[in-house]
Amino acid sequence: MEHRLNQFADYLKENSVDAAFINSTENFFYLTGFHTDPHERLLGLLVFPEDDPIAVLPGMEKGQIRDTGWKYDVLGYADHENPWDMMKELMNQKGLTDIHTVGIEKQVLSYGRSESFFGLFENIEIKDVEGQLNEMRVVKDSEEISIMREAAELADFGVKVGTEALQEGVTEMEVLAAIEYELKKKGVAEMSFSTMVLFGEKSGQPHGNPGDRQLKAGDFVLFDLGVVWKGYTSDITRTFAYRSISDEQQEIYEKVREALEASLAISKPGTRIGDLDQTARDVITEAGYGDKFPHRIGHGLGINVHEFPSMSHLNDGILKEGMTYTIEPGIYDPAVGGVRLEDDVLITENGYETLTKTPKELRIIE
């Protein structure tokens, strides 16, 4: 993590930011290597252009961050103590008082906490540093990529478990439970998001909620799931047919697959991000289903399951080697069911690699 801290400190120095307060659990993990959920308690990292950083966290977790190799100051506080007062006292002790410009994550720091933090200083200027952290995180290093491959492999395994649990009359929640149970046995402590298992007409809801719907012949079965693995996420969607499929269902499926493959085909360094969305959208629109594809083509993927950048047709950003994101076109019609296919994608030197490997060809589960 040392090189990340140095890179961020250099950015602060180049932009005349005297101190930055990092408050999100994701960016705290990115810069320290320590992942924790403090619940309602304060978690923060003070970063300075020239001086050593200070981690601020509940005292009960002080030993855990040390176990990760963190060698800098740790301000651990008890529940009855005021961490803001303790921060001010520690900065005064270290001579960190000449602070006029402070950086924050504008979309993260709450109003209440901003009042407490800004109260530590006098006549300060505020700068949003979240964009810089997004730019740093968007290109993954070799260690991050290795972990994300493992996370994607576990997502593929989850889909496999789901298909093996399908039988006439089983409920969505029963299949979901089987998936998460088997993943727990593999060491997965947390899913990336609430697992989706949707049957029949419910697959026509982009963000449907699994329940007691029972499986029957002719249903689409949509799985959307991912895991958190060593601090990084995966996210896969596959749709299957159960025992039989109508001509209309098959047409919808093939158009979604065509859209996904078209978007993948232009995934390489230098491609405009918005073109990925537009390419897939054109395939679906030309087939007459444009009004049934209501969301963007995908999202950035890494420490967060949804992170920078947004893969919408409006994004003029450029793909870079080392970027990871999802491509997930869909067509949704509750009258016949819906189809979404999603891959986790890594941009390589000359093209792309799909981290998720479950085949995308139409499969009818007998």
C-alpha positions in Angstrom: 0.0 0.0 0.0 3.0 2.2 0.4 3.1 3.2 -3.3 -0.6 4.2 -3.2 -0.1 6.4 -0.2 3.0 8.0 -1.8 1.1 8.6 -5.0 -1.8 10.2 -3.2 0.5 12.3 -1.0 2.3 13.5 -4.2 -1.1 14.5 -5.6 -1.8 16.5 -2.5 1.5 18.3 -2.7 1.1 19.1 -6.4 -2.3 20.5 -5.8 -1.4 22.5 -2.6 -3.7 20.4 -0.4 -2.4 20.5 3.2 -4.3 17.5 4.5 -6.9 15.1 3.3 -9.5 13.2 5.4 -10.5 9.8 3.8 -13.8 8.6 5.3 -15.1 5.8 3.1 -14.4 2.2 4.1 -13.4 1.4 0.5 -10.8 4.1 0.1 -9.5 3.5 3.6 -8.9 -0.2 2.6 -7.3 0.9 -0.7 -4.8 3.1 1.1 -4.2 1.0 4.2 -4.8 -2.6 3.3 -7.2 -2.9 6.3 -10.9 -3.7 5.6 -13.4 -3.1 8.3 -17.0 -2.1 8.9 -17.1 0.4 11.8 -20.9 0.6 11.7 -21.9 4.0 13.1 -18.4 4.6 14.5 -15.9 7.0 12.8 -13.3 5.5 10.5 -10.9 7.8 8.8 -7.4 8.3 7.4 -5.5 11.6 7.6 -3.1 12.0 4.7 -0.5 14.8 4.4 1.8 15.8 1.6 5.0 15.6 3.6 4.2 13.9 6.9 3.2 10.4 7.8 -0.5 9.5 7.6 -2.7 8.8 10.7 -5.4 6.1 10.8 -8.4 6.9 13.0 -10.6 4.0 14.0 -12.4 2.3 17.0 -9.8 1.3 19.6 -11.0 -2.3 19.5 -9.7 -2.6 16.0 -6.3 -1.1 16.6 -4.5 -4.5 16.8 -6.1 -5.7 13.6 -4.8 -2.8 11.5 -1.3 -3.4 13.0 -1.6 -7.1 11.9 -2.0 -6.0 8.3 1.5 -4.3 8.5 0.3 -0.7 9.0 3.4 1.1 10.4 2.1 4.6 10.9 0.2 6.3 13.7 -3.1 4.8 14.8 -5.5 6.9 16.7 -7.7 4.3 18.4 -10.6 5.7 20.5 -13.1 4.2 22.9 -16.8 4.6 22.6 -16.9 7.2 25.4 -14.2 9.3 23.8 -14.4 12.1 21.2 -12.2 11.2 18.2 -12.4 14.7 16.8 -10.8 16.2 19.9 -8.2 13.4 19.9 -7.4 14.1 16.3 -6.8 17.8 17.0 -4.6 17.0 20.0 -2.5 14.5 18.0 -2.0 16.9 15.1 -1.0 19.7 17.5 1.5 17.3 19.1 3.0 16.5 15.7 3.1 20.1 14.7 0.5 19.7 11.9 -1.1 23.0 12.4 -0.3 25.0 9.2 -3.3 23.7 7.4 -5.3 25.9 5.0 -6.6 23.6 2.3 -8.2 20.2 3.2 -9.3 17.4 0.9 -12.4 15.3 1.4 -14.5 12.8 -0.4 -17.4 15.1 -1.2 -19.9 12.3 -1.9 -19.0 10.4 1.3 -18.4 12.8 4.2 -21.7 13.5 5.9 -22.9 17.0 6.8 -22.6 16.2 10.5 -19.1 14.8 10.3 -18.0 17.6 8.0 -19.0 20.1 10.7 -16.9 18.2 13.2 -13.9 17.9 10.9 -13.9 21.5 9.6 -14.1 22.6 13.2 -10.6 21.3 13.8 -9.2 24.2 11.6 -9.7 27.9 11.0 -10.4 29.6 7.7 -9.9 26.5 5.5 -10.6 25.9 1.9 -12.2 22.6 0.8 -11.1 20.5 -2.1 -12.8 17.3 -3.4 -10.1 14.6 -3.7 -12.5 11.7 -4.5 -11.9 12.0 -8.2 -8.2 11.4 -7.8 -8.9 8.3 -5.7 -11.3 7.1 -8.4 -8.6 7.6 -11.1 -6.1 5.7 -9.0 -8.5 2.8 -8.3 -9.8 2.4 -11.8 -6.6 0.8 -13.1 -5.9 -2.4 -11.2 -2.4 -3.8 -10.4 -1.4 -7.4 -10.9 -2.3 -8.3 -7.3 -5.7 -6.8 -7.6 -6.3 -8.6 -10.9 -5.3 -11.9 -9.4 -7.8 -11.5 -6.6 -10.5 -10.4 -9.0 -9.9 -13.6 -11.0 -10.5 -15.6 -7.9 -13.6 -13.7 -7.1 -15.0 -14.2 -10.6 -14.2 -17.9 -10.4 -16.3 -18.1 -7.2 -19.1 -16.3 -9.0 -19.0 -18.9 -11.7 -19.2 -21.6 -9.1 -22.3 -19.9 -7.6 -24.0 -20.1 -11.0 -23.1 -23.7 -11.3 -24.5 -24.5 -7.9 -27.7 -22.6 -8.8 -28.3 -24.6 -12.0 -27.7 -27.9 -10.2 -30.4 -26.9 -7.6 -33.1 -26.4 -10.3 -36.0 -28.9 -10.2 -39.7 -28.6 -10.7 -41.4 -26.8 -7.8 -38.3 -25.5 -6.1 -38.6 -21.9 -5.0 -36.3 -19.0 -5.8 -35.3 -18.7 -2.1 -34.5 -22.3 -1.9 -32.1 -22.1 -4.8 -30.6 -18.8 -3.5 -30.0 -20.5 -0.1 -28.2 -23.4 -1.8 -25.9 -21.0 -3.7 -24.9 -19.0 -0.7 -24.5 -22.1 1.5 -22.0 -23.7 -0.9 -20.1 -20.4 -1.3 -19.9 -20.1 2.5 -18.3 -23.5 2.5 -15.7 -22.1 0.1 -14.8 -19.4 2.5 -17.0 -16.5 1.1 -18.0 -14.4 4.1 -20.0 -11.8 2.1 -21.9 -11.5 -1.1 -21.3 -8.4 -3.3 -25.0 -7.6 -3.2 -28.3 -9.3 -2.5 -28.3 -12.5 -4.6 -31.0 -12.6 -7.3 -32.7 -15.9 -8.4 -35.7 -15.1 -10.5 -38.1 -17.4 -12.2 -40.5 -16.9 -15.1 -42.2 -13.5 -15.3 -40.1 -12.3 -12.4 -37.0 -12.5 -14.6 -38.6 -9.6 -16.5 -37.9 -7.3 -13.5 -34.4 -5.9 -13.8 -34.1 -5.7 -10.0 -36.6 -8.3 -8.9 -36.8 -9.7 -5.4 -36.5 -13.5 -4.9 -39.4 -15.1 -3.0 -41.6 -18.2 -3.0 -42.2 -18.3 -6.8 -41.9 -22.0 -7.8 -40.1 -23.2 -10.9 -42.0 -24.7 -13.7 -41.3 -25.8 -17.3 -41.0 -22.9 -19.8 -39.5 -20.5 -17.2 -36.5 -18.3 -17.7 -34.2 -18.6 -14.7 -32.1 -15.5 -14.0 -29.1 -15.6 -11.6 -27.3 -12.4 -10.7 -24.7 -12.8 -8.0 -21.2 -12.0 -6.8 -18.9 -12.3 -3.9 -16.5 -10.2 -1.9 -13.2 -11.9 -1.8 -10.1 -10.5 -0.1 -11.7 -7.1 -0.3 -12.6 -7.2 -4.0 -15.9 -8.0 -5.7 -17.3 -10.0 -8.6 -20.7 -9.8 -10.4 -22.1 -12.2 -12.9 -25.5 -12.7 -14.5 -26.6 -15.7 -16.5 -30.1 -16.6 -17.8 -31.2 -20.2 -18.5 -34.4 -21.8 -19.8 -36.0 -24.6 -17.8 -37.1 -27.7 -19.8 -38.4 -25.7 -22.8 -38.3 -22.3 -24.5 -40.6 -20.5 -26.9 -39.5 -18.9 -30.1 -40.0 -15.4 -28.7 -37.9 -16.3 -25.6 -35.2 -17.7 -27.8 -35.1 -14.5 -29.9 -34.8 -12.3 -26.8 -32.0 -14.5 -25.5 -30.0 -14.4 -28.7 -30.4 -10.6 -29.1 -29.0 -10.1 -25.6 -26.1 -12.4 -26.3 -25.4 -10.6 -29.6 -25.4 -7.3 -27.8 -23.0 -8.5 -25.2 -20.6 -9.9 -27.8 -20.8 -6.7 -29.8 -19.8 -4.7 -26.8 -17.0 -7.1 -25.9 -15.7 -6.9 -29.4 -14.8 -3.2 -29.1 -13.4 -3.5 -25.5 -9.8 -2.5 -25.8 -7.5 0.4 -24.8 -8.5 3.7 -26.4 -12.2 2.8 -26.9 -14.6 5.5 -25.7 -16.5 4.1 -22.7 -19.9 5.3 -24.0 -19.4 3.4 -27.2 -19.7 0.1 -25.3 -23.2 1.1 -24.2 -24.3 2.5 -27.5 -23.0 -0.5 -29.5 -25.1 -3.0 -27.3 -28.1 -0.6 -27.3 -28.1 -0.4 -31.1 -28.3 -4.2 -31.4 -31.2 -4.3 -29.0 -33.0 -1.3 -30.5 -32.7 -2.5 -34.1 -34.3 -5.8 -33.0 -37.3 -3.8 -31.7 -36.6 -4.1 -28.0 -35.1 -0.7 -27.3 -37.7 0.2 -24.8 -37.1 -3.0 -22.9 -33.4 -2.2 -22.1 -33.8 0.5 -19.4 -30.3 0.6 -17.8 -26.7 1.3 -18.7 -24.5 -1.4 -20.1 -22.5 -1.8 -16.9 -20.3 -0.3 -14.2 -16.8 -0.2 -12.8 -15.9 -3.1 -10.6 -13.3 -3.5 -7.9 -13.4 -2.9 -4.2 -17.0 -1.8 -4.8 -19.3 -3.8 -6.9 -20.6 -0.6 -8.4 -17.7 1.9 -8.7 -16.2 4.4 -11.1 -16.7 4.6 -14.0 -20.4 4.5 -15.0 -20.5 2.6 -18.3 -23.3 4.7 -19.9 -23.5 6.0 -23.5 -22.8 9.5 -22.1 -19.4 8.7 -20.8 -16.6 10.2 -22.9 -13.8 8.5 -20.9 -11.4 6.1 -22.5 -10.7 2.5 -21.7 -7.2 1.9 -20.2 -5.2 -1.3 -19.7 -6.0 -2.7 -16.2 -9.5 -1.3 -16.0 -12.2 -3.8 -14.8 -15.9 -3.4 -15.3 -19.1 -5.2 -16.2 -21.0 -5.5 -19.5 -24.6 -6.6 -18.8 -27.2 -5.9 -21.5 -30.8 -7.1 -20.9 -34.2 -7.3 -22.4 -37.1 -7.4 -19.9 -40.7 -8.3 -20.7 -42.8 -9.8 -17.8 -45.1 -11.4 -20.4 -42.4 -13.8 -21.6 -39.7 -13.3 -19.0 -36.4 -11.4 -19.1 -32.8 -12.1 -20.1 -29.7 -10.5 -18.8 -26.1 -11.7 -19.5 -23.2 -10.1 -17.6 -19.5 -10.6 -17.7 -16.7 -9.1 -15.6 -14.2 -7.6 -18.1 -10.5 -6.8 -17.8 -8.9 -4.5 -20.4 -5.6 -6.0 -21.5 -2.7 -4.6 -23.5 -4.4 -5.3 -26.9 -8.0 -6.2 -26.0 -9.9 -7.8 -23.1 -10.3 -10.8 -20.9 -13.6 -12.0 -19.5 -12.9 -12.9 -15.8 -16.2 -14.7 -15.6 -16.1 -17.9 -17.7 -19.6 -19.5 -17.5 -20.7 -20.1 -21.2 -23.1 -17.6 -22.6 -24.7 -19.8 -25.2 -28.3 -20.6 -24.6 -28.7 -23.6 -22.2 -32.0 -25.4 -21.5 -31.9 -27.1 -18.1 -33.6 -30.5 -18.2 
